[in-house]
């Protein structure tokens, strides 16, 4: 079987047609100088060039080299002695990473449960995996293996878990790692120490059952009949959060079919490696609710256990007729087809993407168009870096990071500088191209939110409206298009389309959620079967989303059009601000759900309040928000917050200050018009002290989060937010001599200022 061409490049055929995707390989690596990132209107795919002719005809870009940690050959920059000079140095470097369509790219990694779904899907659909991909995935997993216990966690900074260890162990074995490799042996020992794969969460058991390395009896039911429920039913799936909905949709179809790949010598061997007793002696049905205590973040409720018992003991064996089953499977697959159609098979994300792939394989057959198109699209999620190949949390961060960069340059006062205008025009053109121009076909049938005029997190092909992504893109476009000398590709009508979409998304509370308004009750969490994630069943009001909409609509009425839907917008802003105030905790903080954590949300909250005229001088809430930050400033002048704040809901300091989080606080205090220069200046000094000779900053702790428990990387933040913070400081206080005369000594434990370039 030959793999379908990826953007015209014919990938290598599988080298094995037996029990392994590839035979055993030495612990090598590919030649990093042969990797290239192709960006086609935001669609990003990595390619490995096999011949010298290909290498010579497609030179490696500065961005390619940066992503792979190869020498970029960029010149050292003059020492930045002022905040604005530091911001310019950072922009000088980051501008070199802009891709041809005008966007920026980066690793969007962190979660360690994504690659297993893809690798298992490749295996059971008999998809050939090129050798260079197998090598680099293995290399990445070994690089991220816990050096002490040999396991893997839910994300790259988490402690080892059954979910991470069992699933990534399987990936290594499927992609050719030997069971006798000492690192594999160590991982197996850790898995056994944790009780074996029977103690994995629901998603792990689902994938292992597909592979044939666990019995379906161990998997709690996910009946497709749920999709036959009338819309008025409180638990009908259309009320669920979009990620839960789109993951459990193909999951229910596959589970209902009871798909299991025929056993091979390798999977027979895995059956014996994954458990602490012989496979034939495991009572899988008794382990439906088994889970390692350390990763049981959201324990199953008595209600959910009761429902599962009913489904297992009564519904499936006695009440579920073949007619009901067929109707449910047919409708579930119809919804899967619509998801594929609405995204051109890009799918919502890297969890439902492989599941939809497998569902199409089951329904349409191995040679179908849908299967071949899914095979191609899986490459959109893969990312190559110096450690190897990982799977991104979406098909990229294109729109999101590009929007923030534009705002950073404008707020830093650098947008009118001719040096940066070409870069900004390209970025504006990218956002122009990525606006979604039409709604989904029969969007009410597939329960999709209005999207005409919106922007997605990544690309318009992915095509999901997100409230804050739309808001940040809209702000960026308005800010640039109102500057003299900049083109205006996004028409007034299209800007109003974006506003119209935002106005459909406010919740009854006044707050805003992410993809859709809240459709179901928070009590749906009693049916949360994912176990390792919190707040996953329905949408919630989020301070980051609410504040983004407030700042976007405020800017629209202030700068672009003060009369369009004037009263409606004023009412939306008023109600949203009331929610933001209500969401503030007694200590002055806001809990963040998409970045770490109180620091991230506090920046957006104070920015939004400032956009409606509420600042330190006239609002006690703003005073409280500033005090929360000032009370937590660290000895070196910076701020640092641990990801554990997200888990516990209590502010937890990091062991050292973080550049990105420090810049979030600088921005927050400046937006709030905090009157004292001293604390902000100390923070600015710390940020400047860690800047490297080429204008960049070293990667520090992970920046993002989702569903409370899983962290995710935003490596471009270490450019975007320092540029914004340093420029804003210079605008507020001048390119201050006090900063100019400081000695910028690195904080203890910080990276050296020297870097080989």
N, C-alpha and C positions, 0 to 999 in steps of 0.2 A: 504494500500500500504506500502510495506517495503522498506526502503531506501537501496540502494546497499551498500555492505560492503566497508569500506574504509581501503584498505590494510589489509583485513582480519578481521577487527573489525566490527561486526554488530552493527550499531547504533540503538538507540531506535526508535521505531515507533512513529509517530505523536500521540499526546494525544488528538487531536481534529480533527474531520472531518466535522465541521460545518463552521461557518463564520470566524474563527480565526485559525491561524496556531497553536496557543496554547491558552488555556483559560487565564484569568487574573491571574497574579502571584504577590506574594509579592515582595518587592524590596530587594531581596536577592542577593547572589552571590554564585558561586560554590566554592568548596574547592580547592584552588590553588595548594595544595600539590598533587592533583590527575591529574594534567595536565602533559603531556609528548610531547616533540617534536620528531618526527621520521624523520630522514634524510636518504633517500634511493638514493644514488648516486646524491645528490643535490635536490631531490624532498622532500620538507619539508611539513609535515602535523602535525597538533596538535591533540592529542587524550586525551579524558577524561576517566579515569579508574574508572569503577563502583564498583568493588569489592576490598576488602582488599587483596585477593590473587593476583589480578593483580598488585596492588600497590607494594606488596612485591616482586613480580617477575620482576618488571620493575622499579628499583629505579630511583628517580629523579636525573638528572645530574646537575653538577654545572651550565652548560649553561641554563638548564630549570629554575633553581632557579634564575639565574641572570635576565632572560627575564621577570620573574614574580615578580621581586623585593622581593624575599624571601631571608632570610639569606643564604649566600653562604658557610659559614663556612671556608672561606679562611682566612689564618693568616694575621695579620697586618704585614707590611713589614718595614724593617729599614728605617728611615728617609732618603730620597734622598738628599744628600748635593751637588751633582754635576749633570750636565745635563745628562750624560751617566747613572748614577745611577737611575735617574728619568725615563729614557727610559727603563732601565732594569725592574724597578718596573712595569711600564705599560705593558711591554711584558709578565712579569710573570703573571699578571692578565689576559691579553687578550688571552694568550696561553691556559688558562683553559677553554676558551669558544669555542675552535676549536671542530668541530663536527667529528664524526667517519670517514666520507669520506675524510676529510682533509680541508673542507671549513669552513667559518664562516657564521652565519646567523644573522638576526636582523629584527626588525620592519622596514618596508618600507612604513610607513603611512604618513599621512598629508592631502591628498585629502579627502574631506568629501562628494564626489558625487559618490563614488564607491559602498558602501554597498547598496544604494537604488536599483540599477540595479539588484543586486544579490537577494535581498529580494523579489522584485517584480517578478523576474523570478521564484524563489522558489514557490511563491504563485500561480502564474497562471499555472505552470506546476504541481501543487499539489504535490510538493516535501516535504516529511516530514522533519521538522527541529527539531533536538534533543533539548530537554529542556535545556541542559547545554549551547548550542550555543545561543539559544534565550535569555537566562538570561544574558550571557556575552556580546552579542551585545547591548542589552538594556543598560547594565551597562556602556559600553564604550560611547554610545551616550549621556547618562546623564552626564558622567564625562566630556565630551567635549562640553556640552551645555554652551552657553554664560551665565555667572552667572547674568549679569545685565539685558539683554533684553530677554533671553530665547531662542534665535535662534542659528543657525549654519551658518558658512560661507563656501566659496569654499574650504578652507583648514583650518587647526586647528588654525592658527594665524590670519585668516581673519575676517573681520567684518561680522555680520549676513546678510544673503541674502535670497531671495526667493528660489533660487536653493537649498542652503544648508538646509534652514528651512523647506520648503515644503516636500522635499524628505526624510529627516531624520525623520520628523514627521510621514510620512507614514510608514517608517521602524518600528518605535516604535509601531505604532498601529497594523501593520501586525504581529508583534512578541509578542503581548499580552499586551502592555501598555494600561491602561485605559484612556479613554478620560477625566476622572475626576481627574486623577493624577495632582497635582498642577504644576508639571514641564511641563506636556503636555499642560495644560491650558495656562501656560505662553508662551510656544512655539506657540500655536495657536493664542494667542493675538499678538505676534510679526509678525506672518505670515499675519494676517489681517491688521496690521499696515503698512505692506509693500504692501498691495493691494491684497493679496490672490494669489493663485496658477496661475491665469491667467497672472501674471507678471513674471513667470518663463521663463528661456531660452528654446531654442529648445529641448535640451535633456530632460529637465524636462517634457515638454509637451508630448514628445514621450512616456516616461515611464508611465505617468499618463493615457494616452489614452489606452495603453495596459492593464492597471489595470482596466479600465472602470470608472476611476474617472475624465476623461476629454474626450471631443469629438475630433475625429480626425480632425474636421474642424479647430481646433486651431493650428494644426501642419503644419508648412510649408512643402511643398512636398519634398520628397527625391526619385525621380523616379529611379527604377532599369534599366530603358532604357539607363541610362548613361553608363552602362556596355556593351551596344551594339555598342557604338560609335567606329569608326575605330581608330586605334592607332595614326594616324596622326592628329587627331583633338586636338587642343591645350588644351582643358579642359577634355580630356579623363582620366578616373580615374587612369590609370596606372601611370600617371604623378604626382599624389597626394602623399603627405607624407604618409608613410606606416600606421601610426595610423589612420589618417583620412580615408584612403582607407578601412582599415579593420573594422572600426566602421560603416561607411556609407554603407558598403556592406550588412551586415545583417539588418541594420536599413531600408534600401530601400526594402529589401525582406519582412520584417514584415509589414512595412507601406503599401506596395502594396497589401498585403493580407488583410489589414484592421483588423488585429487580435485584438480582445478585449475579455477579460475574462468575462464570464457571471457574472452578478451582484450577490453579496452575501449581507447578512445583514450588514456585516462590510464595504464593499465598498459603499453600499448605504449611510451608515452613514458618511464615509469619504467624499463623494460628498458634504455633507452639512457642513463639518468641514473645508474644504480647501478653501472656498470662502467667500467673504464678503456679498453675497446675495444668495438666494435660487438657487440651481443648475439649476432648470428648467427655470429660468429667465436669465441665462447667455447667451449672444450672443457670442458663442465661435469663430465663424468665424471672428468676428471683433477683436479678440485678437491674431491673428496669429503673429503679430509683436509687441505685448505688451511685455515689459520687464522692470524690475525695473532699473531706470537710474544708480544706483550705481554699478550694475553688467553688464552693457552693455559695456564691455571692448572693444569689436570690433563691433561697430554698423553696421548693415546691410547697404550695399551700395545701391544707386539708381539702379545700374545694377542688383543686386541680387533681390531687390524688384520687378523690372520689370519682371525678369525671373519667380519669384514665381507667380506673377499675371497671366502671360501667362499660366503657368502650371495649376493653379487653375481654371481659367476662360475659357480657350480654350482647352488645351491639354487633361486634364483628362475628361471633360464632352463630348467633341466633336471629338477630333482627335485620341485619344488613342484607338485603336481597341483591341479586346480580343486576337487576334493573337499576336500583339506586346507585350501586357502585359504578355502573357504566355511565349513567347520567352525570355523576359527580366527576368522574375522570374526564369525560368529554368536555364538560364546562371548564374544568381546571386547565385542561390543555388549550382550550380556546383563549383563556386569559393569558397563558404563557405565550401563545402566538402573538397576541396583541402587544405584550411587553416587548417581544422581539421586533415586531413591526414598528412600534413607536420609537425605538432606539437604534434601528438598523443593526440589531443584534449586539449593540454595545452593552445593553442591560444596565440596570441601576448600579450594580457594583460587583465586586469579585466574589461574593458569596452566591448570589442568585445566578450569576453568569454561568459558571460551570454546571449548576443544577439545571438551568434551562437547556444547556448543551446536552446533558444526559437525557432529559425528558424528550428532546427532539430525536435523539438517537433511538430511544425506545419506541416512540410513536411513528416517526417518519422513516426510520431506517438508516443504516450506516452510510449509504451513498446519497442521501438527500441533500438538497441545497441548504436546508437549515443547519444540518450538521457541519457541512463544509464551511458555511459562513461563521458559525460559532467557533470552529477550529481557528479560523483566521483572527477572530476578535479576541481570543484569549491572550494574544500577544500584546494587546493594548494595556493589559494590567501588569505586564512584566517590566521590571526596572533593573538596569545593570549599574553596579557601583564597584568600588575598589574591593569590597568584601565578597562580591559575587552577585548572583541574581536573586531578587526578591519579588514579591507580589505587592503592588501598591493597593492602598485602601480604596481607591477609585481608579478610573482611567486617567487620572491626573488632577492637578490643581490649577489648570490653565487660567480660567476666568478669575478665580479667587485671588491668586497671587498677582496677576497683572493689574487688577483693579486696585489692590492695596499699594502697589508700587507707584501707580499714577498719583494716588492721593498723597503718598509720602513725598514725592517730588514737589507737588504743588504746595503742600503745607510747609515744606522746608524752604519755600521761596526760591526754588531753582528752576521752575517751569519756564520762565521767560529767558533763561540763559540759552543762547543759540546752540551751545554744545550739546544740550540734551533734547532739543526740539525734534530731531529725526527719530530718536528713540521713542519719544512720547507720541509722535504721530503714528508710528508703527503700532504702538500699544493701543492707541485709539482705534486704528483700523481693525485690529484683532477683535476688540469688543464690539465694534460695528458688525463684523462678520458673524460673531457668536450670539447675537441676540436671536431668540426664538421667535419666528414670525407667524407661526400658526399653532392652533390647538391640536390635540390628538384627535384622530378620527373617532367619533362616537365616544368622547371622553367620559361621558356618564356611564357607559357600559363597562368600561374598565376602571372606573372610579378615579380618574385622573383629575388633578387640579388644573384650572385654567393656566395656560403657559404663554399665550400670545403676549409678546413684549417682555418676557422674563429672560433671565440668564440662569444657566445651570452652574453648578460648582466647577465643572470641568469644561465640557463642550456642549454645543447645541445638539450634536448627535445623541449624546446621552439624554438630554432633553427634559430633565426634571426641574421644574420651578423650585427655587429655594429663596426664601424671603430675604435673608441677609445677602446672598450672592447677587440677587437682583438689585438690592439696595446699594451695595458697594459699587457695582458696575454702573448703576445710574448716577451715583454721586461722581464717579470718576469722569464720566462723559460730560456731565454738566460743568464740572470744574474746568475741564480742558476746553470745551467748546465755547465757553464764555471768555476765554483769554484772547486778546488781539493776536491775529496772525495764525491761529490754529484753524484747520478745516472743521467743517460741521457735517460729517457724514451721517450722523444719526438725526433724523428729521424730528421736528416738533411732534408730529403724529406718533412716531415710534416711542419717543420719550413719554408721551401721554399713555401709550399702551402699557408701558412698564408701571406707571403710576396706577392705572386702572387695575392691573393684576395685583399690585400690593394692597389696594383697597379691598380686594376680595378675601384677604388672608387674616384679618384681625379676628381674634377670638372674643367670645362674650366677655371675658375678663378684662379686655383691653390690651392684653399682651399678644405677641406673635409667636407662632411655632416655626418649624423649619420648612417642611415641604408643603404642608396643607394646614388649614385651620384644624383645631382639635375636633375629632369626630366621635370619640368614645370616652368613657369615664376612666379616671385613673384607677378605679377598682378593677379594671381589666387586668391589672398587674397580678391579681390573684390567679390568673391563668397563664402567667409568664412561665413558659417551659424551657427557656434558654439557660437558666440556672447561673451562668457565668456573667450575665449582664443585668443591669438595673434600668428601670424606666425605659423599657423597650417596647411595650405593647401598644401604646398610643402616643400621639403627639403631646407635647407639653409647652407651656409658655416658657420661653427662654429669654434671659436678659440680653444676650448677644443679638438675637434676632429682632427683639422689640426695639432695642436702641438703634440698630442699623436702619430700621424703617423710619424711626423718628428723625434721624439725621438726614436721611434721603429726602423725605417729604418736606422737612424744614428747608433744606437747600433748594428744592424744587420751587417752593412758593416764594422764597426770598430772592432767588437769582434768576429763575427761568420763567415762571408764569404765576403771578400772584392771584389770578382770577379763576384758573381752571379748577372746577369742583372745589371751590374755595371753602365753603362751609363744611363739606364732607371731610376734606383733608384736615381742617382745623379740629374737627371733632375726633377724628382718628388719632391725631397727635395728642390731644388733651387726654383721651382715655388711655393711650399708651404710656404717657408720662405718669399718670396716676398709678398704672400698674408697676412701672419702674420704681416709684417711690414705695409702693406697698411691698415690693419684693425685697427691698433693702432690709438687711438684718439689723438687729439692735446695736451691733458693734460697728455699723456703718458700711458693711461689706455686702457684696452680691456674690452668690454662688454661680460659677461658670460651668457650662456643660460641654463646651467645644474647645476650650483651651484651659490651661492650668493656671489657676482655677479661679480663686477670688481675685487674683491679680488681673487676669484676663477680663473677667466680667466687669471689674471695677473701672477699667479703662473705658470700656464702651459706655457704661452707665454715666460716668461723669462727662464724657463727650456729648452724649445725647441731652443731658440736662443743660449743658452749656449752649446747645443749639437752640434752646427755647428760652435762653436768658437767665437760667438759674445757675449762679456761680457762688464762689466762696463768700463773696461780700454780701449776698442777699438771701442765702438759703442754708438753713441749718443741716439739711440732708447732705448737701455738698460738703459742708464743714466736717460732718461725721465721716463721709467717705474719704476725705483727705486725711483725717486723723487716723483712720484704720491703717492707711499706708504708712504714715509717718511713724507710727508706733512700732512698725516692723522693719524699719530701715536697718540694714546690717552695718557692721563696723566699718566696712570698706566703702560705704556710701550706696551700695546697691541693694537690690532685693532678690530673694530666691525662695521659691515655693516648690515643695515636693508634690509629685503626682498623687501622693497619698491623701492630699486634701480632697481630691475627687472621690476617693473611696470612702472616706470617713465623713465628709461634709464639715470638717473642722480644719481651719488653716493650719498647715504643717510646714514649717520652714525647711528649705533645702539646706544641705550641709554647707553650701557655698552660694554666693550670689550668682545670678544668671544675667547675661547681657540682655537677652530678649525680654525677660520679665522686668528688668530694671527700666528698659525703654518704655514698656507699657505703663509703668508708674510715672515716669517723667511726663509722658503724654497726658496721663490722667490729671496730674497736678497742674500742668500748663493749661489744659482745657478748662479746668475748674477755676483758673486764675488765682491759684494759691499765691499769696502775696510775698512770701519769703523766698529769697533766692538761694539761700544757703543749702538747704537739703537737696534741692534740685541740682545745684551745681556740683555737689559732692557725687551725686549719681552720674552726672555727665562725665566727671573726671574718671570714674571707674570704667565707664563704657569706653572712653577714649584710651584708657591705659591698656585695654585688652585688644585693641585693633592691631592687626598684623601689618607688616611692611607693605603688602600689596593692596591694602584697603579693606580686606575682609576680616571676619572674626572666626575663630575656631568654633566648631560645633560643640555645644554643651548639652545639657539635659534635654530630654524630649519635651515638646511644647504643647501637643494637643491631646484631646481625649474624646471619646464618645461612649455613651451608655454607662457612664460613671466609672467603669472598671477597666476599659481598654485604652491604652495610650497610643498616640499616632504622631508621626514626625511632620514638622513644617520647617524644613531647613532654610527656606528662603526668608523666613522671619528674621534671621540674624543679619540680613541686609536691610530689609524693608523698614523695620521699626527703629533701628538706630538712625537711618537716614532721616526719618520723620522726626524722631525725638531730638536729635542734635540740631536739625534745622529749625524746629520750633523754638528751641531754647535760644538760638541765635537771634531769631526774629523778636522774641520777647525781651531778652536782656542785652541784645547786641552780641557781637562776636567778642566776648568779654575778655579783657586783659587779665582778669583774675584767673580765668581758665588758661589763658595763653602762658602765664608765668608758672603754672603748676608743674611739678615733677610727676609724670605719669608712670609711677612704678607699678608693675603688675601686682595684683593681690596675691597673697600666699596661695600657692596651689594652682594659680591660673596659668594658661599656656604661655609659652615664651612669645615675645613679640617678633622673634625672628622666624622666618619661614623660607624654605627652599623653593624657589620659583624658577 
